[in-house]
Amino acid sequence: MEHQAVVGAVKSLQALGEVIEAELRSTKRWELTAEGEEIAREGSHEARVFRSIPPEGLAQSELMRLPSGKVGFSKAMSNKWIRVDKSAADGPRVFRVVDSMEDEVQRRLQLVQGGQAEKLGEKERSELRKRKLLAEVTLKTYWVSKGSAFSTSISKQETELSPEMISSGSWRDRPFKPYNFLAHGVLPDSGHLHPLLKVRSQFRQIFLEMGFTEMPTDNFIESSFWNFDALFQPQQHPARDQHDTFFLRDPAEALQLPMDYVQRVKRTHSQGGYGSQGYKYTWKLDEARKNLLRTHTTSASARALYRLAQKKPFTPVKYFSIDRVFRNETLDATHLAEFHQIEGVVADHGLTLGHLMGILREFFTKLGITQLRFKPAYNPYTEPSMEVFSYHQGLKKWVEVGNSGVFRPEMLLPMGLPENVSVIAWGLSLERPTMIKYGINNIRDLVGHKVNLQMVYDSPLCRLDAEPRPPPTQEAA
Amino acid sequence: MPTVSVKRDLLFQALGRTYTDEEFDELCFEFGLELDEITSEKEIISKEQGNVKAAGASDVVLYKIDVPANRYDLLCLEGLVRGLQVFKERIKAPVYKRVMPDGKIQKLIITEETAKIRPFAVAAVLRNIKFTKDRYDSFIELQEKLHQNICRKRALVAIGTHDLDTLSGPFTYTAKRPSDIKFKPLNKTKEYTACELMNIYKTDNHLKHYLHIIENKPLYPVIYDSNGVVLSMPPIINGDHSRITVNTRNIFIECTGTDFTKAKIVLDIIVTMFSEYCENQFTVEAAEVVFPNGKSYTFPELAYRKEMVRADLINKKVGIRETPENLAKLLTRMYLKSEVIGDGNQIEIEIPPTRADIIHACDIVEDAAIAYGYNNIQMTLPKTYTIANQFPLNKLTELLRYDMAAAGFTEALTFALCSQEDIADKLGLDISATKAVHISNPKTAEFQVARTTLLPGLLKTIAANRKMPLPLKLFEISDIVIKDSNTECIQYVGAKNYRHLCAVYYNKNPGFEIIHGLLDRIMQLLDVPPGEDKGGYVIKASEGPAFFPGRCAEIFARGQSVGKLGVLHPDVITKFELTMPCSSLEINIGPFL
């Protein structure tokens, strides 16, 4: 009986449940390959080559045409049974070197054939295996005994419940094949949202929960005026350098600026006013007209606050935005030329630094960050300014999570906002908390066209206030 | 943010006590500084150039401290120590005095030739100074820090310091043709003309960055003494003749520049920081500068300004309740000598010449808050009552994103900046036809233009994910930018964002019906019925260089063209390094608001 047929029968009996018990005992043995069989019968290729050479020799070309020619020739040569005379008159000619030889290969193969493979050394066997004359085969043996549900009549187990079984009720009498609950299910065909934008949705949600209105930020191109001058950032400020900011060649200049307001900004920069000494330099309109890719969304906040200032009487507002900003920076694992900035702004009468800290505490609590510390800092357009640090349990140190401050009067008063209105604001990047949250070390694994879509497919829900899962093991490596 | 590196032991010696690293870090944090790194010269060299080079270097522990960009008075060990000692109330802030010399005042005369290149100059003298190696190094380092920061890499202000005993005044600050300027510069053994020097310094790793400031000007600025000795050729190099050393006793300082205010600040900072080592501590000898119009000024200004701030304003801005006396004490700790005057609620604050960063009452409020301790301020919630609104375009975007994913498409997030090739050549378009905005200073081709379509980003995403199982179904809803000459446009900048929705289907078959079906679904979601009636949508055969001929249609909705869909042209597929057929859809969602 064919071995495979027995194995198949045992397996299908096993599949029926507890009918039989079968213990697998596999053994290994050596077997000749088809070529090995042939050699055991007719001798090795080299022996056949040797035998085919008459005493007067044989033309090499003729020898090569023999069935064993090519393989046998080189082996016989290396065994030094034959030689080639290259100077023979009608082309190279092959002669015997010895009168007789022992065909070791054939002898060894015959040993194996006779079931005496163990008589060969490890080295000899592996040499024959390399020549593909010998193969090691695993023989599956089963030790079969009666199972707990042993029966001489077998009925096939059903794999699945069918409508027919339900209507006929036949499911009551049928055995069902057990499920393998260790196997994975089939993932549903679905689309997926990008993980960074899932985080963006959560930040929007948080701001909306806190009563913040979304500012329009759909203008990547901005004039230097709104991006810098309106924020009381002087025209020689390093951020306005070609090395930090993308300027535009076309359209190079913003043609329309609100000139009344521009005049007030100019005066505040160059001469001061509104209680300020100003920067005392020659402010140039040309510099303010220069178009650029906005370096922060604060330019959009400035526009929003300017619009607010034009509405009389003043009504308190809470604003937010999350959108792209651009920096002509040196790129590395955590810096790209574009990233998303998150910004929150509150304008009201009598706001204090304590209010700023209070609202930051609420905001960060919603992100699952509760341990906060504030450090004095310098920003050109906020005073007082404070950097926000949180204690990172994983890194065991305080890490900066945001920047904040009270907008300078030199920024707000030229817009036309009332003097006793304060505007507190804070900002952070969207990418950084996302990378910390998901243990991503290279920003390129998160943003841009080079991301692995599998990462997008596999990314979990974004629940910022939920406990983070343990960092991935690759980080430990 | 500038980083100042100081020797730890020298710092502790000057502070009169030692700190653990943690304690010092804490002190920095409180004061608004950041202990960025603890290192040594050896460590720095070994990190940058390898262990071999570092072999002989010093093991002395260095603190690298980040200083706020507007605090020029903290850019050297002397200033840091003074600031921290006053903060900790261990010393009183010194009073800086300008004094007239016993003999003749040093004079610097500016000629009118400087007007077009570098019109301003200020000067002062540090008399009977006593350097040590560390003090001298700090003096040089401070100039470098000032050059890099407030001086904007010497463009706004350049500093020259000279051994006054090697020179004889009066000095002349003028501008000459480069070929007419000849002198022996610092660290050279012979004389060169200015033209030769500019050539030599092209390969100087330090100086090459400053050449552009004067390179193409017909006249170069230069300062001479009364014997024709060149003091300096600002902003490039000083003369070797007047170089200062550890043994120099009398220093002539000149600052030239294009920004008068900053030149005065820079001079004030140098003399306030280093007059500490003068025989008469914290006194600076005046110098006279005569401007081309004949007017003469005395420097350094060392101006003390008085500001008046009401105590309740500080309390109200910070959110604390401190007495005026306490607030005055807090401010005094911040180097702002303050006292309560008038009705007992007014605080008079003296702004010293070291604190050029104080330009408004809000700067004073901040210092009070820092001295009070940010982390001691009671947190409260503003009572501002507001109703939140979403930006309509973003609200629509959010809603559509979820339903695009529900329709089986996966969201991509691609860059808004790209190469011209991405939006033009690769899509079979001429760049001029794209109406793209162009960036003038991209460091690489990846940032030449803002994208005018989302399609290239999605195709590049597919190219980076070719190993993923097919089909790939991607979408993105994001902004593209188009030049816009409409001056009515509220942004006034000459360019406008449009919110696009783009989707691609990439498989062994083009799947036009799938992209078409997605369009039908999107229109269903937007409540736009099929049909040509106003308010409905229809697609009409069209063509475009990005599409396979006969496989492109234009989408009309609510009476206007909103985009295109179709099977991509094989050339487009190939140029994006793809191998399978692909169909795409891109619409502007603005009209559906």
Boltz contact constraints between the chains, C-beta under 6 A:
constraints:
  - contact:
      token1: [A, 191]
      token2: [B, 405]
      max_distance: 6.0
  - contact:
      token1: [A, 191]
      token2: [B, 408]
      max_distance: 6.0
  - contact:
      token1: [A, 191]
      token2: [B, 409]
      max_distance: 6.0
  - contact:
      token1: [A, 191]
      token2: [B, 410]
      max_distance: 6.0
  - contact:
      token1: [A, 192]
      token2: [B, 410]
      max_distance: 6.0
  - contact:
      token1: [A, 193]
      token2: [B, 405]
      max_distance: 6.0
  - contact:
      token1: [A, 193]
      token2: [B, 411]
      max_distance: 6.0
  - contact:
      token1: [A, 194]
      token2: [B, 411]
      max_distance: 6.0
  - contact:
      token1: [A, 194]
      token2: [B, 413]
      max_distance: 6.0
  - contact:
      token1: [A, 196]
      token2: [B, 413]
      max_distance: 6.0
  - contact:
      token1: [A, 208]
      token2: [B, 388]
      max_distance: 6.0
  - contact:
      token1: [A, 211]
      token2: [B, 386]
      max_distance: 6.0
  - contact:
      token1: [A, 211]
      token2: [B, 388]
      max_distance: 6.0
  - contact:
      token1: [A, 212]
      token2: [B, 388]
      max_distance: 6.0
  - contact:
      token1: [A, 213]
      token2: [B, 388]
      max_distance: 6.0
  - contact:
      token1: [A, 213]
      token2: [B, 389]
      max_distance: 6.0
  - contact:
      token1: [A, 214]
      token2: [B, 390]
      max_distance: 6.0
  - contact:
      token1: [A, 214]
      token2: [B, 391]
      max_distance: 6.0
  - contact:
      token1: [A, 214]
      token2: [B, 394]
      max_distance: 6.0
  - contact:
      token1: [A, 216]
      token2: [B, 391]
      max_distance: 6.0
  - contact:
      token1: [A, 218]
      token2: [B, 479]
      max_distance: 6.0
  - contact:
      token1: [A, 218]
      token2: [B, 497]
      max_distance: 6.0
  - contact:
      token1: [A, 219]
      token2: [B, 491]
      max_distance: 6.0
  - contact:
      token1: [A, 219]
      token2: [B, 497]
      max_distance: 6.0
  - contact:
      token1: [A, 220]
      token2: [B, 481]
      max_distance: 6.0
  - contact:
      token1: [A, 220]
      token2: [B, 497]
      max_distance: 6.0
  - contact:
      token1: [A, 221]
      token2: [B, 437]
      max_distance: 6.0
  - contact:
      token1: [A, 221]
      token2: [B, 493]
      max_distance: 6.0
  - contact:
      token1: [A, 221]
      token2: [B, 495]
      max_distance: 6.0
  - contact:
      token1: [A, 223]
      token2: [B, 493]
      max_distance: 6.0
  - contact:
      token1: [A, 236]
      token2: [B, 152]
      max_distance: 6.0
  - contact:
      token1: [A, 236]
      token2: [B, 156]
      max_distance: 6.0
  - contact:
      token1: [A, 242]
      token2: [B, 441]
      max_distance: 6.0
  - contact:
      token1: [A, 246]
      token2: [B, 439]
      max_distance: 6.0
  - contact:
      token1: [A, 247]
      token2: [B, 440]
      max_distance: 6.0
  - contact:
      token1: [A, 247]
      token2: [B, 441]
      max_distance: 6.0
  - contact:
      token1: [A, 248]
      token2: [B, 437]
      max_distance: 6.0
  - contact:
      token1: [A, 249]
      token2: [B, 438]
      max_distance: 6.0
  - contact:
      token1: [A, 249]
      token2: [B, 440]
      max_distance: 6.0
  - contact:
      token1: [A, 250]
      token2: [B, 438]
      max_distance: 6.0
  - contact:
      token1: [A, 251]
      token2: [B, 483]
      max_distance: 6.0
  - contact:
      token1: [A, 251]
      token2: [B, 494]
      max_distance: 6.0
  - contact:
      token1: [A, 251]
      token2: [B, 495]
      max_distance: 6.0
  - contact:
      token1: [A, 254]
      token2: [B, 492]
      max_distance: 6.0
  - contact:
      token1: [A, 254]
      token2: [B, 493]
      max_distance: 6.0
  - contact:
      token1: [A, 256]
      token2: [B, 487]
      max_distance: 6.0
  - contact:
      token1: [A, 256]
      token2: [B, 492]
      max_distance: 6.0
  - contact:
      token1: [A, 275]
      token2: [B, 360]
      max_distance: 6.0
  - contact:
      token1: [A, 275]
      token2: [B, 361]
      max_distance: 6.0
  - contact:
      token1: [A, 276]
      token2: [B, 359]
      max_distance: 6.0
  - contact:
      token1: [A, 276]
      token2: [B, 360]
      max_distance: 6.0
  - contact:
      token1: [A, 277]
      token2: [B, 359]
      max_distance: 6.0
  - contact:
      token1: [A, 280]
      token2: [B, 261]
      max_distance: 6.0
  - contact:
      token1: [A, 281]
      token2: [B, 259]
      max_distance: 6.0
  - contact:
      token1: [A, 291]
      token2: [B, 493]
      max_distance: 6.0
  - contact:
      token1: [A, 316]
      token2: [B, 384]
      max_distance: 6.0
  - contact:
      token1: [A, 318]
      token2: [B, 386]
      max_distance: 6.0
  - contact:
      token1: [A, 324]
      token2: [B, 416]
      max_distance: 6.0
  - contact:
      token1: [A, 337]
      token2: [B, 447]
      max_distance: 6.0
  - contact:
      token1: [A, 338]
      token2: [B, 415]
      max_distance: 6.0
  - contact:
      token1: [A, 338]
      token2: [B, 416]
      max_distance: 6.0
  - contact:
      token1: [A, 346]
      token2: [B, 382]
      max_distance: 6.0
  - contact:
      token1: [A, 346]
      token2: [B, 384]
      max_distance: 6.0
  - contact:
      token1: [A, 348]
      token2: [B, 382]
      max_distance: 6.0
  - contact:
      token1: [A, 348]
      token2: [B, 384]
      max_distance: 6.0
  - contact:
      token1: [A, 351]
      token2: [B, 382]
      max_distance: 6.0
  - contact:
      token1: [A, 352]
      token2: [B, 318]
      max_distance: 6.0
  - contact:
      token1: [A, 352]
      token2: [B, 319]
      max_distance: 6.0
  - contact:
      token1: [A, 353]
      token2: [B, 318]
      max_distance: 6.0
  - contact:
      token1: [A, 353]
      token2: [B, 319]
      max_distance: 6.0
  - contact:
      token1: [A, 353]
      token2: [B, 369]
      max_distance: 6.0
  - contact:
      token1: [A, 353]
      token2: [B, 377]
      max_distance: 6.0
  - contact:
      token1: [A, 354]
      token2: [B, 319]
      max_distance: 6.0
  - contact:
      token1: [A, 354]
      token2: [B, 377]
      max_distance: 6.0
  - contact:
      token1: [A, 354]
      token2: [B, 378]
      max_distance: 6.0
  - contact:
      token1: [A, 354]
      token2: [B, 379]
      max_distance: 6.0
  - contact:
      token1: [A, 354]
      token2: [B, 380]
      max_distance: 6.0
  - contact:
      token1: [A, 355]
      token2: [B, 380]
      max_distance: 6.0
  - contact:
      token1: [A, 355]
      token2: [B, 382]
      max_distance: 6.0
  - contact:
      token1: [A, 357]
      token2: [B, 379]
      max_distance: 6.0
  - contact:
      token1: [A, 358]
      token2: [B, 379]
      max_distance: 6.0
  - contact:
      token1: [A, 358]
      token2: [B, 380]
      max_distance: 6.0
  - contact:
      token1: [A, 358]
      token2: [B, 381]
      max_distance: 6.0
  - contact:
      token1: [A, 361]
      token2: [B, 379]
      max_distance: 6.0
  - contact:
      token1: [A, 374]
      token2: [B, 374]
      max_distance: 6.0
  - contact:
      token1: [A, 374]
      token2: [B, 375]
      max_distance: 6.0
  - contact:
      token1: [A, 375]
      token2: [B, 29]
      max_distance: 6.0
  - contact:
      token1: [A, 376]
      token2: [B, 32]
      max_distance: 6.0
  - contact:
      token1: [A, 376]
      token2: [B, 370]
      max_distance: 6.0
  - contact:
      token1: [A, 378]
      token2: [B, 68]
      max_distance: 6.0
  - contact:
      token1: [A, 378]
      token2: [B, 69]
      max_distance: 6.0
  - contact:
      token1: [A, 378]
      token2: [B, 70]
      max_distance: 6.0
  - contact:
      token1: [A, 383]
      token2: [B, 362]
      max_distance: 6.0
  - contact:
      token1: [A, 383]
      token2: [B, 363]
      max_distance: 6.0
  - contact:
      token1: [A, 383]
      token2: [B, 366]
      max_distance: 6.0
  - contact:
      token1: [A, 384]
      token2: [B, 366]
      max_distance: 6.0
  - contact:
      token1: [A, 384]
      token2: [B, 369]
      max_distance: 6.0
  - contact:
      token1: [A, 386]
      token2: [B, 374]
      max_distance: 6.0
  - contact:
      token1: [A, 408]
      token2: [B, 362]
      max_distance: 6.0
  - contact:
      token1: [A, 409]
      token2: [B, 362]
      max_distance: 6.0
  - contact:
      token1: [A, 447]
      token2: [B, 413]
      max_distance: 6.0
  - contact:
      token1: [A, 448]
      token2: [B, 415]
      max_distance: 6.0
  - contact:
      token1: [A, 449]
      token2: [B, 414]
      max_distance: 6.0
  - contact:
      token1: [A, 449]
      token2: [B, 457]
      max_distance: 6.0
  - contact:
      token1: [A, 449]
      token2: [B, 460]
      max_distance: 6.0
  - contact:
      token1: [A, 449]
      token2: [B, 461]
      max_distance: 6.0
  - contact:
      token1: [A, 449]
      token2: [B, 464]
      max_distance: 6.0
  - contact:
      token1: [A, 450]
      token2: [B, 464]
      max_distance: 6.0
  - contact:
      token1: [A, 453]
      token2: [B, 465]
      max_distance: 6.0
  - contact:
      token1: [A, 453]
      token2: [B, 468]
      max_distance: 6.0
  - contact:
      token1: [A, 456]
      token2: [B, 410]
      max_distance: 6.0
